[in-house]
Amino acid sequence: MARDVTSIHTNIDAVLYTGQIRMLGFLYTSSGGNLDHIKLYDGLTATGPVKLELDTTKQGVVAFGIPEGGMIFSTGIYCDIGGATSVTILVRD
């Protein structure tokens, strides 16, 4: 039986999830400015290891899936959205 995929959305720097989780996909909205530098940390603060870092300058909505079953975050996901308008992640435990 397939397990549900959950989406988590933010438009500010925030903890998106606490505990171990698998991220399957990602989308963001951007105005296309050079400050749109998004970082996802494994942890509950911006001091944990950076698991995903994106320099974004494309205006609009950008979405992508993570291959090979996704990316595991061991202790949680903290998102620094930089200058992006919003970030949504797709996760499954």
RAQUI-V556485 format. One record per residue. N is the residue number from 1. RES is the residue in three letters. PHI is phi in whole degrees, -180 to 180 (none if undefined). Layout:
BEGIN
n | res | phi
N | RES | PHI
N | RES | PHI
END
This chain:
BEGIN
n | res | phi
1 | MET | none
2 | ALA | -73
3 | ARG | -96
4 | ASP | -69
5 | VAL | -104
6 | THR | -114
7 | SER | -105
8 | ILE | -130
9 | HIS | -121
10 | THR | -149
11 | ASN | -127
12 | ILE | -140
13 | ASP | -62
14 | ALA | -165
15 | VAL | -76
16 | LEU | -94
17 | TYR | -159
18 | THR | -115
19 | GLY | 107
20 | GLN | -76
21 | ILE | -154
22 | ARG | -109
23 | MET | -92
24 | LEU | -102
25 | GLY | -163
26 | PHE | -156
27 | LEU | -146
28 | TYR | -144
29 | THR | -115
30 | SER | -140
31 | SER | -87
32 | GLY | 89
33 | GLY | -79
34 | ASN | -79
35 | LEU | -90
36 | ASP | -78
37 | HIS | -116
38 | ILE | -99
39 | LYS | -131
40 | LEU | -113
41 | TYR | -105
42 | ASP | -85
43 | GLY | 150
44 | LEU | -109
45 | THR | -142
46 | ALA | -80
47 | THR | -104
48 | GLY | -74
49 | PRO | -65
50 | VAL | -77
51 | LYS | -95
52 | LEU | -148
53 | GLU | -133
54 | LEU | -128
55 | ASP | -96
56 | THR | -118
57 | THR | -130
58 | LYS | -81
59 | GLN | -80
60 | GLY | 110
61 | VAL | -102
62 | VAL | -123
63 | ALA | -132
64 | PHE | -157
65 | GLY | -101
66 | ILE | -99
67 | PRO | -71
68 | GLU | 59
69 | GLY | 84
70 | GLY | 97
71 | MET | -124
72 | ILE | -91
73 | PHE | -106
74 | SER | -77
75 | THR | -118
76 | GLY | 146
77 | ILE | -128
78 | TYR | -108
79 | CYS | -114
80 | ASP | -104
81 | ILE | -84
82 | GLY | 58
83 | GLY | -99
84 | ALA | -68
85 | THR | -79
86 | SER | -158
87 | VAL | -136
88 | THR | -129
89 | ILE | -115
90 | LEU | -111
91 | VAL | -132
92 | ARG | -149
93 | ASP | -82
END
